[in-house]
Amino acid sequence: MTPEDLQKLESLAGLRLDQEERAVLAQRLERLLEYVRQIESIDSTGVTPIATTLEGLPSLREDVVEESLPAAAALANAPDPHDSHFRIPGVMRQSDGENA
């Protein structure tokens, strides 16, 4: 994990970390990457890939269409509602710093 990699991850995640937080994060990410490298080194020849461990099992419950929560109730605890929508801070920035 290079400092450039960490800086890019910090930027993509919208984080502002101090040097101590960066050092802790870099150490944790490096341990995670080492674990992934260990998993990658396992010989899985002849092992059938699966998408889920629940494959072939019956559904846990029937999918039933029910009435939705009214918009007013859904927005009741929203910090910044707008009409009948949740308003959130922008996450994509243009080169001039404005939201895209």
C-alpha positions in Angstrom: 0.0 0.0 0.0 1.8 3.1 -1.2 1.1 6.6 0.1 -0.4 7.4 -3.3 -2.8 4.4 -3.0 -3.9 5.5 0.4 -4.4 9.2 -0.7 -6.5 8.0 -3.6 -8.6 5.8 -1.3 -9.0 8.7 1.1 -10.2 11.0 -1.7 -12.6 8.4 -3.2 -14.1 7.8 0.3 -14.4 11.5 1.0 -12.2 11.2 4.1 -9.9 13.7 5.6 -7.4 11.8 7.8 -4.5 13.1 9.9 -1.1 11.5 9.7 -1.9 9.1 12.7 -5.2 8.0 11.2 -3.5 7.4 7.8 -0.8 5.3 9.5 -3.4 3.2 11.3 -5.5 2.8 8.1 -2.5 1.8 6.1 -1.5 -0.8 8.6 -5.0 -2.3 8.7 -5.4 -2.3 4.9 -2.0 -4.0 4.5 -3.1 -6.7 6.9 -6.3 -7.1 4.9 -4.4 -7.3 1.6 -2.0 -9.9 3.1 -5.0 -12.0 4.1 -6.4 -11.7 0.5 -3.0 -12.8 -0.8 -3.1 -15.8 1.4 -6.5 -16.7 0.2 -5.4 -16.3 -3.4 -2.5 -18.7 -2.9 -4.9 -21.6 -2.0 -5.1 -24.2 -4.7 -8.8 -24.3 -5.7 -8.3 -26.6 -8.6 -11.5 -28.7 -8.9 -13.5 -26.5 -6.6 -16.8 -25.4 -8.2 -17.2 -21.6 -7.9 -20.5 -20.6 -6.2 -22.3 -17.2 -6.1 -24.0 -17.9 -2.7 -23.9 -20.4 0.1 -27.8 -20.5 -0.1 -27.8 -21.9 -3.6 -30.5 -24.5 -3.9 -32.2 -23.7 -0.6 -35.8 -22.5 -0.5 -36.4 -18.8 0.1 -36.6 -17.8 3.7 -39.9 -16.1 3.3 -42.4 -15.5 0.5 -41.9 -12.1 -1.3 -45.2 -10.3 -0.6 -46.0 -6.8 -1.9 -47.2 -4.6 0.9 -48.2 -0.9 1.2 -45.2 1.4 1.3 -44.4 3.7 4.2 -45.9 7.2 3.5 -43.3 9.7 2.3 -43.9 12.0 5.3 -43.2 9.2 7.7 -40.1 8.1 5.8 -38.8 11.7 5.8 -39.7 12.4 9.4 -36.2 12.0 10.8 -34.3 13.0 7.6 -31.8 15.8 8.4 -32.4 17.8 5.2 -35.6 16.6 3.4 -36.6 18.4 0.1 -40.2 18.0 -1.0 -40.7 14.2 -1.0 -37.0 13.3 -1.4 -34.0 12.7 0.8 -31.3 15.4 0.2 -27.7 14.2 0.7 -24.4 16.0 0.4 -22.8 15.7 -3.0 -20.1 13.0 -3.4 -18.9 13.7 -6.9 -16.9 16.9 -7.3 -15.8 18.6 -10.5 -12.3 19.9 -10.9 -13.4 23.4 -9.6 -14.7 21.8 -6.4 -18.4 22.2 -7.2 -20.7 19.2 -7.0 -21.2 17.4 -10.3 
